Amino acid sequence: MDYFKQRRAYRNFKMYEASVSNGQNNLYRELLDYANDEGKLDVQFRMKNSALLSLTGLSEPGLDKARNSLVQLGLIKYVRGKKNVKPPEYRIINLYSRSAGYPTSNPTTSHKSRPTGLDKVGQPVGQGGGQPVEHKELTSTDPDLTDTDSYDDDAGVTREQVINDWTNLWGFPNGVARPEIDEWLEEFKPEVIAYAIWVAGEHQIGSNACLKYVRAIVAGWKKRNITTLEQA
């Protein structure tokens, strides 16, 4: 399973398919990140309740409720553990390989309607700077793995794709945003601006703050003479 494709599919799921509460979102992201860190995106894995409580800030009843909701939403599989014997088991359900009724920000990517078996396990993407937790065996991060190799830029992003990405997240750019986007596209390649938009989307920036947020990203890159996707 590709970590970044899964995150993009999850973002679209929240935008177009179902409402996800903050608690549910925090739990899902911690499970997804842990599975990626440990190379277990395509297999079941165990994780202690105590670790999830610490990472998500949920109460025990809140954890149970959020977990049950994620199962019902079809985002994870869950097998109950035995107290003081073995932790519960989880598995991340692949979202991007299934048919979906929502528009995507990457129309050139082909998707199978349903997976017929396990996808090949991809290389984990380092998360870096994760929230510390006392259970060291439950997290594994590498701050050096901060490149954009797994960013799904399609190597052929167009100006139209940049507008589509923006529209999918926040609606068609208005009369203030569109001129700025055009200015950015005069200075940067479309895949670089698409990446800035993607970063904002991953941080769940709302439509009321998206222009300011992306503007700050682009301004920072200009200040540091960053011009390519690899540098970004």
Secondary structure, DSSP 8 states (H G I E B T S, - for coil): --HHHHHHHHHHHHHHT----HHHHHHHHHHHHHHHHTT-TTS-EE--HHHHHHHH---HHHHHHHHHHHHHTTSEEEE--BTTTB--EEEE---TTS--SS--S-TTS---SS-SS-----------S----S-GGG----TT---STTS--TT---HHHHHHHHHHHHSS--TTHHHHHHHHHHHS-HHHHHHHHHHHHHTT--TTTHHHHHHHHHHHHHHTT--STTT-
